Amino acid sequence: MASIDLDKVLDKAWADKSVPEVLAAPVSALKGVSDRQGDLLKEAFGVVTVADLAALKYVGWAQALAALDSAK
């Protein structure tokens, strides 16, 4: 099972929340993502929540390409 240090990836206000709460949170709950950047993600891709960002097909495509590159 995968694990992640939530303090390293979430703003302090979200670090003690459950995974379902974080997935429903705005993308600005991620450390380093500002409200403005969240607005731009919404405008460009319709991304509103962390779950939306995770499900964004372009993210999956980029991850697949990176995995292919690291497998060589």
PDB file of N, CA, C and O in Angstrom:
ATOM      1  N   MET A   1       0.838  -1.182   0.000  1.00  0.00           N
ATOM      2  CA  MET A   1       0.000   0.000   0.000  1.00  0.00           C
ATOM      3  C   MET A   1       0.882   1.245   0.000  1.00  0.00           C
ATOM      4  O   MET A   1       1.857   1.313   0.749  1.00  0.00           O
ATOM      5  N   ALA A   2       0.554   2.214  -0.821  1.00  0.00           N
ATOM      6  CA  ALA A   2       1.341   3.437  -0.923  1.00  0.00           C
ATOM      7  C   ALA A   2       1.056   4.346   0.259  1.00  0.00           C
ATOM      8  O   ALA A   2      -0.047   4.350   0.807  1.00  0.00           O
ATOM      9  N   SER A   3       2.061   5.114   0.644  1.00  0.00           N
ATOM     10  CA  SER A   3       1.861   6.107   1.697  1.00  0.00           C
ATOM     11  C   SER A   3       2.485   7.417   1.255  1.00  0.00           C
ATOM     12  O   SER A   3       3.335   7.457   0.365  1.00  0.00           O
ATOM     13  N   ILE A   4       2.042   8.487   1.898  1.00  0.00           N
ATOM     14  CA  ILE A   4       2.521   9.815   1.550  1.00  0.00           C
ATOM     15  C   ILE A   4       2.527  10.669   2.811  1.00  0.00           C
ATOM     16  O   ILE A   4       1.624  10.561   3.641  1.00  0.00           O
ATOM     17  N   ASP A   5       3.531  11.505   2.955  1.00  0.00           N
ATOM     18  CA  ASP A   5       3.600  12.436   4.077  1.00  0.00           C
ATOM     19  C   ASP A   5       2.738  13.639   3.733  1.00  0.00           C
ATOM     20  O   ASP A   5       3.158  14.517   2.979  1.00  0.00           O
ATOM     21  N   LEU A   6       1.529  13.679   4.288  1.00  0.00           N
ATOM     22  CA  LEU A   6       0.570  14.727   3.932  1.00  0.00           C
ATOM     23  C   LEU A   6       1.069  16.120   4.282  1.00  0.00           C
ATOM     24  O   LEU A   6       0.681  17.094   3.636  1.00  0.00           O
ATOM     25  N   ASP A   7       1.932  16.234   5.304  1.00  0.00           N
ATOM     26  CA  ASP A   7       2.476  17.545   5.658  1.00  0.00           C
ATOM     27  C   ASP A   7       3.322  18.125   4.532  1.00  0.00           C
ATOM     28  O   ASP A   7       3.473  19.342   4.423  1.00  0.00           O
ATOM     29  N   LYS A   8       3.873  17.250   3.696  1.00  0.00           N
ATOM     30  CA  LYS A   8       4.731  17.714   2.598  1.00  0.00           C
ATOM     31  C   LYS A   8       3.941  18.110   1.356  1.00  0.00           C
ATOM     32  O   LYS A   8       4.458  18.836   0.507  1.00  0.00           O
ATOM     33  N   VAL A   9       2.700  17.649   1.235  1.00  0.00           N
ATOM     34  CA  VAL A   9       1.950  17.917   0.005  1.00  0.00           C
ATOM     35  C   VAL A   9       0.701  18.774   0.217  1.00  0.00           C
ATOM     36  O   VAL A   9       0.085  19.216  -0.753  1.00  0.00           O
ATOM     37  N   LEU A  10       0.321  19.013   1.479  1.00  0.00           N
ATOM     38  CA  LEU A  10      -0.894  19.785   1.750  1.00  0.00           C
ATOM     39  C   LEU A  10      -0.586  21.023   2.571  1.00  0.00           C
ATOM     40  O   LEU A  10       0.335  21.026   3.389  1.00  0.00           O
ATOM     41  N   ASP A  11      -1.366  22.079   2.346  1.00  0.00           N
ATOM     42  CA  ASP A  11      -1.290  23.242   3.225  1.00  0.00           C
ATOM     43  C   ASP A  11      -1.649  22.792   4.636  1.00  0.00           C
ATOM     44  O   ASP A  11      -2.371  21.812   4.821  1.00  0.00           O
ATOM     45  N   LYS A  12      -1.140  23.514   5.622  1.00  0.00           N
ATOM     46  CA  LYS A  12      -1.345  23.140   7.022  1.00  0.00           C
ATOM     47  C   LYS A  12      -2.814  22.937   7.375  1.00  0.00           C
ATOM     48  O   LYS A  12      -3.145  22.038   8.148  1.00  0.00           O
ATOM     49  N   ALA A  13      -3.687  23.752   6.824  1.00  0.00           N
ATOM     50  CA  ALA A  13      -5.116  23.668   7.148  1.00  0.00           C
ATOM     51  C   ALA A  13      -5.730  22.344   6.708  1.00  0.00           C
ATOM     52  O   ALA A  13      -6.789  21.964   7.209  1.00  0.00           O
ATOM     53  N   TRP A  14      -5.098  21.648   5.796  1.00  0.00           N
ATOM     54  CA  TRP A  14      -5.654  20.412   5.246  1.00  0.00           C
ATOM     55  C   TRP A  14      -4.908  19.167   5.698  1.00  0.00           C
ATOM     56  O   TRP A  14      -5.376  18.058   5.442  1.00  0.00           O
ATOM     57  N   ALA A  15      -3.779  19.309   6.351  1.00  0.00           N
ATOM     58  CA  ALA A  15      -2.920  18.172   6.685  1.00  0.00           C
ATOM     59  C   ALA A  15      -3.577  17.165   7.620  1.00  0.00           C
ATOM     60  O   ALA A  15      -3.199  15.994   7.614  1.00  0.00           O
ATOM     61  N   ASP A  16      -4.542  17.585   8.418  1.00  0.00           N
ATOM     62  CA  ASP A  16      -5.179  16.660   9.363  1.00  0.00           C
ATOM     63  C   ASP A  16      -6.531  16.143   8.864  1.00  0.00           C
ATOM     64  O   ASP A  16      -7.263  15.493   9.610  1.00  0.00           O
ATOM     65  N   LYS A  17      -6.854  16.430   7.620  1.00  0.00           N
ATOM     66  CA  LYS A  17      -8.143  16.007   7.050  1.00  0.00           C
ATOM     67  C   LYS A  17      -8.032  14.591   6.496  1.00  0.00           C
ATOM     68  O   LYS A  17      -6.936  14.094   6.236  1.00  0.00           O
ATOM     69  N   SER A  18      -9.167  13.961   6.324  1.00  0.00           N
ATOM     70  CA  SER A  18      -9.199  12.623   5.738  1.00  0.00           C
ATOM     71  C   SER A  18      -8.952  12.718   4.228  1.00  0.00           C
ATOM     72  O   SER A  18      -9.092  13.783   3.628  1.00  0.00           O
ATOM     73  N   VAL A  19      -8.586  11.598   3.638  1.00  0.00           N
ATOM     74  CA  VAL A  19      -8.355  11.571   2.191  1.00  0.00           C
ATOM     75  C   VAL A  19      -9.611  12.001   1.423  1.00  0.00           C
ATOM     76  O   VAL A  19      -9.494  12.801   0.496  1.00  0.00           O
ATOM     77  N   PRO A  20     -10.808  11.503   1.769  1.00  0.00           N
ATOM     78  CA  PRO A  20     -11.999  11.971   1.043  1.00  0.00           C
ATOM     79  C   PRO A  20     -12.208  13.485   1.152  1.00  0.00           C
ATOM     80  O   PRO A  20     -12.637  14.127   0.193  1.00  0.00           O
ATOM     81  N   GLU A  21     -11.904  14.048   2.322  1.00  0.00           N
ATOM     82  CA  GLU A  21     -12.030  15.504   2.483  1.00  0.00           C
ATOM     83  C   GLU A  21     -11.031  16.235   1.595  1.00  0.00           C
ATOM     84  O   GLU A  21     -11.365  17.244   0.972  1.00  0.00           O
ATOM     85  N   VAL A  22      -9.812  15.726   1.540  1.00  0.00           N
ATOM     86  CA  VAL A  22      -8.777  16.361   0.710  1.00  0.00           C
ATOM     87  C   VAL A  22      -9.136  16.254  -0.767  1.00  0.00           C
ATOM     88  O   VAL A  22      -8.962  17.217  -1.514  1.00  0.00           O
ATOM     89  N   LEU A  23      -9.629  15.113  -1.191  1.00  0.00           N
ATOM     90  CA  LEU A  23     -10.007  14.953  -2.602  1.00  0.00           C
ATOM     91  C   LEU A  23     -11.135  15.902  -2.998  1.00  0.00           C
ATOM     92  O   LEU A  23     -11.216  16.319  -4.154  1.00  0.00           O
ATOM     93  N   ALA A  24     -11.998  16.243  -2.055  1.00  0.00           N
ATOM     94  CA  ALA A  24     -13.096  17.171  -2.328  1.00  0.00           C
ATOM     95  C   ALA A  24     -12.680  18.627  -2.155  1.00  0.00           C
ATOM     96  O   ALA A  24     -13.458  19.532  -2.458  1.00  0.00           O
ATOM     97  N   ALA A  25     -11.477  18.859  -1.676  1.00  0.00           N
ATOM     98  CA  ALA A  25     -10.981  20.213  -1.407  1.00  0.00           C
ATOM     99  C   ALA A  25     -10.584  20.907  -2.703  1.00  0.00           C
ATOM    100  O   ALA A  25     -10.327  20.258  -3.717  1.00  0.00           O
ATOM    101  N   PRO A  26     -10.537  22.237  -2.654  1.00  0.00           N
ATOM    102  CA  PRO A  26     -10.018  22.967  -3.820  1.00  0.00           C
ATOM    103  C   PRO A  26      -8.537  22.635  -4.026  1.00  0.00           C
ATOM    104  O   PRO A  26      -7.838  22.272  -3.080  1.00  0.00           O
ATOM    105  N   VAL A  27      -8.077  22.762  -5.251  1.00  0.00           N
ATOM    106  CA  VAL A  27      -6.681  22.423  -5.546  1.00  0.00           C
ATOM    107  C   VAL A  27      -5.694  23.270  -4.750  1.00  0.00           C
ATOM    108  O   VAL A  27      -4.537  22.881  -4.592  1.00  0.00           O
ATOM    109  N   SER A  28      -6.128  24.406  -4.255  1.00  0.00           N
ATOM    110  CA  SER A  28      -5.258  25.248  -3.433  1.00  0.00           C
ATOM    111  C   SER A  28      -4.953  24.599  -2.083  1.00  0.00           C
ATOM    112  O   SER A  28      -4.128  25.114  -1.329  1.00  0.00           O
ATOM    113  N   ALA A  29      -5.603  23.479  -1.765  1.00  0.00           N
ATOM    114  CA  ALA A  29      -5.254  22.727  -0.553  1.00  0.00           C
ATOM    115  C   ALA A  29      -3.884  22.063  -0.711  1.00  0.00           C
ATOM    116  O   ALA A  29      -3.255  21.697   0.282  1.00  0.00           O
ATOM    117  N   LEU A  30      -3.424  21.907  -1.945  1.00  0.00           N
ATOM    118  CA  LEU A  30      -2.100  21.346  -2.201  1.00  0.00           C
ATOM    119  C   LEU A  30      -1.041  22.408  -1.931  1.00  0.00           C
ATOM    120  O   LEU A  30      -1.176  23.557  -2.354  1.00  0.00           O
ATOM    121  N   LYS A  31      -0.008  22.020  -1.236  1.00  0.00           N
ATOM    122  CA  LYS A  31       1.080  22.946  -0.903  1.00  0.00           C
ATOM    123  C   LYS A  31       1.683  23.501  -2.185  1.00  0.00           C
ATOM    124  O   LYS A  31       2.051  22.753  -3.090  1.00  0.00           O
ATOM    125  N   GLY A  32       1.775  24.814  -2.246  1.00  0.00           N
ATOM    126  CA  GLY A  32       2.384  25.461  -3.399  1.00  0.00           C
ATOM    127  C   GLY A  32       1.412  25.856  -4.494  1.00  0.00           C
ATOM    128  O   GLY A  32       1.819  26.473  -5.478  1.00  0.00           O
ATOM    129  N   VAL A  33       0.127  25.514  -4.351  1.00  0.00           N
ATOM    130  CA  VAL A  33      -0.883  25.906  -5.337  1.00  0.00           C
ATOM    131  C   VAL A  33      -1.709  27.044  -4.738  1.00  0.00           C
ATOM    132  O   VAL A  33      -2.393  26.865  -3.730  1.00  0.00           O
ATOM    133  N   SER A  34      -1.638  28.195  -5.362  1.00  0.00           N
ATOM    134  CA  SER A  34      -2.354  29.369  -4.856  1.00  0.00           C
ATOM    135  C   SER A  34      -3.813  29.363  -5.311  1.00  0.00           C
ATOM    136  O   SER A  34      -4.193  28.609  -6.206  1.00  0.00           O
ATOM    137  N   ASP A  35      -4.606  30.198  -4.691  1.00  0.00           N
ATOM    138  CA  ASP A  35      -5.997  30.355  -5.121  1.00  0.00           C
ATOM    139  C   ASP A  35      -6.048  30.788  -6.584  1.00  0.00           C
ATOM    140  O   ASP A  35      -6.897  30.317  -7.341  1.00  0.00           O
ATOM    141  N   ARG A  36      -5.153  31.673  -6.979  1.00  0.00           N
ATOM    142  CA  ARG A  36      -5.117  32.160  -8.361  1.00  0.00           C
ATOM    143  C   ARG A  36      -4.799  31.020  -9.322  1.00  0.00           C
ATOM    144  O   ARG A  36      -5.419  30.905 -10.379  1.00  0.00           O
ATOM    145  N   GLN A  37      -3.846  30.191  -8.963  1.00  0.00           N
ATOM    146  CA  GLN A  37      -3.517  29.054  -9.819  1.00  0.00           C
ATOM    147  C   GLN A  37      -4.693  28.084  -9.895  1.00  0.00           C
ATOM    148  O   GLN A  37      -4.953  27.491 -10.942  1.00  0.00           O
ATOM    149  N   GLY A  38      -5.395  27.929  -8.784  1.00  0.00           N
ATOM    150  CA  GLY A  38      -6.606  27.108  -8.785  1.00  0.00           C
ATOM    151  C   GLY A  38      -7.644  27.666  -9.737  1.00  0.00           C
ATOM    152  O   GLY A  38      -8.299  26.920 -10.466  1.00  0.00           O
ATOM    153  N   ASP A  39      -7.793  28.992  -9.727  1.00  0.00           N
ATOM    154  CA  ASP A  39      -8.732  29.636 -10.652  1.00  0.00           C
ATOM    155  C   ASP A  39      -8.335  29.393 -12.104  1.00  0.00           C
ATOM    156  O   ASP A  39      -9.190  29.161 -12.959  1.00  0.00           O
ATOM    157  N   LEU A  40      -7.041  29.446 -12.374  1.00  0.00           N
ATOM    158  CA  LEU A  40      -6.562  29.217 -13.742  1.00  0.00           C
ATOM    159  C   LEU A  40      -6.785  27.774 -14.175  1.00  0.00           C
ATOM    160  O   LEU A  40      -7.129  27.519 -15.329  1.00  0.00           O
ATOM    161  N   LEU A  41      -6.592  26.822 -13.253  1.00  0.00           N
ATOM    162  CA  LEU A  41      -6.880  25.415 -13.579  1.00  0.00           C
ATOM    163  C   LEU A  41      -8.359  25.222 -13.880  1.00  0.00           C
ATOM    164  O   LEU A  41      -8.728  24.457 -14.771  1.00  0.00           O
ATOM    165  N   LYS A  42      -9.199  25.922 -13.130  1.00  0.00           N
ATOM    166  CA  LYS A  42     -10.639  25.832 -13.376  1.00  0.00           C
ATOM    167  C   LYS A  42     -10.972  26.404 -14.749  1.00  0.00           C
ATOM    168  O   LYS A  42     -11.735  25.811 -15.512  1.00  0.00           O
ATOM    169  N   GLU A  43     -10.397  27.549 -15.051  1.00  0.00           N
ATOM    170  CA  GLU A  43     -10.664  28.208 -16.328  1.00  0.00           C
ATOM    171  C   GLU A  43     -10.165  27.367 -17.509  1.00  0.00           C
ATOM    172  O   GLU A  43     -10.857  27.224 -18.517  1.00  0.00           O
ATOM    173  N   ALA A  44      -8.967  26.820 -17.370  1.00  0.00           N
ATOM    174  CA  ALA A  44      -8.358  26.097 -18.485  1.00  0.00           C
ATOM    175  C   ALA A  44      -8.899  24.678 -18.655  1.00  0.00           C
ATOM    176  O   ALA A  44      -9.102  24.220 -19.780  1.00  0.00           O
ATOM    177  N   PHE A  45      -9.132  23.981 -17.540  1.00  0.00           N
ATOM    178  CA  PHE A  45      -9.441  22.557 -17.631  1.00  0.00           C
ATOM    179  C   PHE A  45     -10.701  22.128 -16.877  1.00  0.00           C
ATOM    180  O   PHE A  45     -11.062  20.951 -16.891  1.00  0.00           O
ATOM    181  N   GLY A  46     -11.367  23.075 -16.220  1.00  0.00           N
ATOM    182  CA  GLY A  46     -12.553  22.723 -15.448  1.00  0.00           C
ATOM    183  C   GLY A  46     -12.226  22.030 -14.140  1.00  0.00           C
ATOM    184  O   GLY A  46     -13.095  21.403 -13.535  1.00  0.00           O
ATOM    185  N   VAL A  47     -10.982  22.136 -13.697  1.00  0.00           N
ATOM    186  CA  VAL A  47     -10.539  21.501 -12.456  1.00  0.00           C
ATOM    187  C   VAL A  47     -10.942  22.379 -11.277  1.00  0.00           C
ATOM    188  O   VAL A  47     -10.594  23.558 -11.219  1.00  0.00           O
ATOM    189  N   VAL A  48     -11.680  21.791 -10.342  1.00  0.00           N
ATOM    190  CA  VAL A  48     -12.121  22.527  -9.149  1.00  0.00           C
ATOM    191  C   VAL A  48     -11.537  21.890  -7.882  1.00  0.00           C
ATOM    192  O   VAL A  48     -11.140  22.592  -6.953  1.00  0.00           O
ATOM    193  N   THR A  49     -11.491  20.563  -7.858  1.00  0.00           N
ATOM    194  CA  THR A  49     -11.051  19.861  -6.653  1.00  0.00           C
ATOM    195  C   THR A  49      -9.753  19.098  -6.897  1.00  0.00           C
ATOM    196  O   THR A  49      -9.306  18.944  -8.033  1.00  0.00           O
ATOM    197  N   VAL A  50      -9.164  18.627  -5.808  1.00  0.00           N
ATOM    198  CA  VAL A  50      -7.972  17.791  -5.911  1.00  0.00           C
ATOM    199  C   VAL A  50      -8.298  16.537  -6.727  1.00  0.00           C
ATOM    200  O   VAL A  50      -7.483  16.091  -7.535  1.00  0.00           O
ATOM    201  N   ALA A  51      -9.481  15.974  -6.517  1.00  0.00           N
ATOM    202  CA  ALA A  51      -9.893  14.787  -7.287  1.00  0.00           C
ATOM    203  C   ALA A  51      -9.989  15.105  -8.777  1.00  0.00           C
ATOM    204  O   ALA A  51      -9.603  14.285  -9.610  1.00  0.00           O
ATOM    205  N   ASP A  52     -10.498  16.279  -9.115  1.00  0.00           N
ATOM    206  CA  ASP A  52     -10.563  16.679 -10.524  1.00  0.00           C
ATOM    207  C   ASP A  52      -9.169  16.722 -11.136  1.00  0.00           C
ATOM    208  O   ASP A  52      -8.963  16.268 -12.262  1.00  0.00           O
ATOM    209  N   LEU A  53      -8.214  17.270 -10.390  1.00  0.00           N
ATOM    210  CA  LEU A  53      -6.844  17.362 -10.889  1.00  0.00           C
ATOM    211  C   LEU A  53      -6.258  15.967 -11.085  1.00  0.00           C
ATOM    212  O   LEU A  53      -5.602  15.700 -12.092  1.00  0.00           O
ATOM    213  N   ALA A  54      -6.496  15.082 -10.123  1.00  0.00           N
ATOM    214  CA  ALA A  54      -5.982  13.714 -10.226  1.00  0.00           C
ATOM    215  C   ALA A  54      -6.570  12.975 -11.418  1.00  0.00           C
ATOM    216  O   ALA A  54      -5.906  12.130 -12.019  1.00  0.00           O
ATOM    217  N   ALA A  55      -7.805  13.289 -11.758  1.00  0.00           N
ATOM    218  CA  ALA A  55      -8.490  12.600 -12.856  1.00  0.00           C
ATOM    219  C   ALA A  55      -8.260  13.251 -14.219  1.00  0.00           C
ATOM    220  O   ALA A  55      -8.702  12.722 -15.239  1.00  0.00           O
ATOM    221  N   LEU A  56      -7.584  14.374 -14.244  1.00  0.00           N
ATOM    222  CA  LEU A  56      -7.366  15.098 -15.495  1.00  0.00           C
ATOM    223  C   LEU A  56      -6.560  14.230 -16.457  1.00  0.00           C
ATOM    224  O   LEU A  56      -5.449  13.805 -16.140  1.00  0.00           O
ATOM    225  N   LYS A  57      -7.120  13.975 -17.617  1.00  0.00           N
ATOM    226  CA  LYS A  57      -6.473  13.055 -18.558  1.00  0.00           C
ATOM    227  C   LYS A  57      -5.083  13.520 -18.954  1.00  0.00           C
ATOM    228  O   LYS A  57      -4.213  12.689 -19.214  1.00  0.00           O
ATOM    229  N   TYR A  58      -4.852  14.807 -19.006  1.00  0.00           N
ATOM    230  CA  TYR A  58      -3.542  15.310 -19.401  1.00  0.00           C
ATOM    231  C   TYR A  58      -2.482  14.972 -18.362  1.00  0.00           C
ATOM    232  O   TYR A  58      -1.322  14.745 -18.704  1.00  0.00           O
ATOM    233  N   VAL A  59      -2.876  14.938 -17.104  1.00  0.00           N
ATOM    234  CA  VAL A  59      -1.959  14.536 -16.035  1.00  0.00           C
ATOM    235  C   VAL A  59      -1.584  13.070 -16.229  1.00  0.00           C
ATOM    236  O   VAL A  59      -0.411  12.710 -16.124  1.00  0.00           O
ATOM    237  N   GLY A  60      -2.561  12.233 -16.507  1.00  0.00           N
ATOM    238  CA  GLY A  60      -2.297  10.815 -16.751  1.00  0.00           C
ATOM    239  C   GLY A  60      -1.379  10.604 -17.932  1.00  0.00           C
ATOM    240  O   GLY A  60      -0.463   9.784 -17.880  1.00  0.00           O
ATOM    241  N   TRP A  61      -1.625  11.342 -18.992  1.00  0.00           N
ATOM    242  CA  TRP A  61      -0.774  11.221 -20.176  1.00  0.00           C
ATOM    243  C   TRP A  61       0.661  11.622 -19.852  1.00  0.00           C
ATOM    244  O   TRP A  61       1.601  10.929 -20.242  1.00  0.00           O
ATOM    245  N   ALA A  62       0.833  12.723 -19.147  1.00  0.00           N
ATOM    246  CA  ALA A  62       2.175  13.192 -18.788  1.00  0.00           C
ATOM    247  C   ALA A  62       2.871  12.189 -17.884  1.00  0.00           C
ATOM    248  O   ALA A  62       4.065  11.940 -18.048  1.00  0.00           O
ATOM    249  N   GLN A  63       2.144  11.605 -16.926  1.00  0.00           N
ATOM    250  CA  GLN A  63       2.737  10.601 -16.038  1.00  0.00           C
ATOM    251  C   GLN A  63       3.152   9.357 -16.829  1.00  0.00           C
ATOM    252  O   GLN A  63       4.209   8.783 -16.571  1.00  0.00           O
ATOM    253  N   ALA A  64       2.326   8.943 -17.788  1.00  0.00           N
ATOM    254  CA  ALA A  64       2.658   7.780 -18.605  1.00  0.00           C
ATOM    255  C   ALA A  64       3.911   8.036 -19.434  1.00  0.00           C
ATOM    256  O   ALA A  64       4.766   7.158 -19.550  1.00  0.00           O
ATOM    257  N   LEU A  65       4.028   9.213 -20.003  1.00  0.00           N
ATOM    258  CA  LEU A  65       5.221   9.556 -20.784  1.00  0.00           C
ATOM    259  C   LEU A  65       6.463   9.579 -19.906  1.00  0.00           C
ATOM    260  O   LEU A  65       7.522   9.098 -20.310  1.00  0.00           O
ATOM    261  N   ALA A  66       6.337  10.139 -18.707  1.00  0.00           N
ATOM    262  CA  ALA A  66       7.470  10.175 -17.788  1.00  0.00           C
ATOM    263  C   ALA A  66       7.878   8.771 -17.375  1.00  0.00           C
ATOM    264  O   ALA A  66       9.069   8.479 -17.266  1.00  0.00           O
ATOM    265  N   ALA A  67       6.897   7.895 -17.143  1.00  0.00           N
ATOM    266  CA  ALA A  67       7.195   6.505 -16.780  1.00  0.00           C
ATOM    267  C   ALA A  67       7.902   5.788 -17.918  1.00  0.00           C
ATOM    268  O   ALA A  67       8.843   5.031 -17.681  1.00  0.00           O
ATOM    269  N   LEU A  68       7.468   6.014 -19.140  1.00  0.00           N
ATOM    270  CA  LEU A  68       8.125   5.410 -20.304  1.00  0.00           C
ATOM    271  C   LEU A  68       9.575   5.869 -20.405  1.00  0.00           C
ATOM    272  O   LEU A  68      10.466   5.076 -20.709  1.00  0.00           O
ATOM    273  N   ASP A  69       9.801   7.140 -20.151  1.00  0.00           N
ATOM    274  CA  ASP A  69      11.152   7.690 -20.243  1.00  0.00           C
ATOM    275  C   ASP A  69      12.041   7.108 -19.154  1.00  0.00           C
ATOM    276  O   ASP A  69      13.208   6.805 -19.404  1.00  0.00           O
ATOM    277  N   SER A  70      11.507   6.948 -17.957  1.00  0.00           N
ATOM    278  CA  SER A  70      12.352   6.440 -16.854  1.00  0.00           C
ATOM    279  C   SER A  70      12.579   4.940 -16.976  1.00  0.00           C
ATOM    280  O   SER A  70      13.469   4.400 -16.318  1.00  0.00           O
ATOM    281  N   ALA A  71      11.797   4.258 -17.800  1.00  0.00           N
ATOM    282  CA  ALA A  71      11.942   2.809 -17.971  1.00  0.00           C
ATOM    283  C   ALA A  71      13.029   2.417 -18.960  1.00  0.00           C
ATOM    284  O   ALA A  71      13.352   1.237 -19.096  1.00  0.00           O
ATOM    285  N   LYS A  72      13.590   3.397 -19.647  1.00  0.00           N
ATOM    286  CA  LYS A  72      14.593   3.051 -20.674  1.00  0.00           C
ATOM    287  C   LYS A  72      15.923   2.697 -20.080  1.00  0.00           C
ATOM    288  O   LYS A  72      16.863   2.386 -20.812  1.00  0.00           O
TER     289      LYS A  72
END
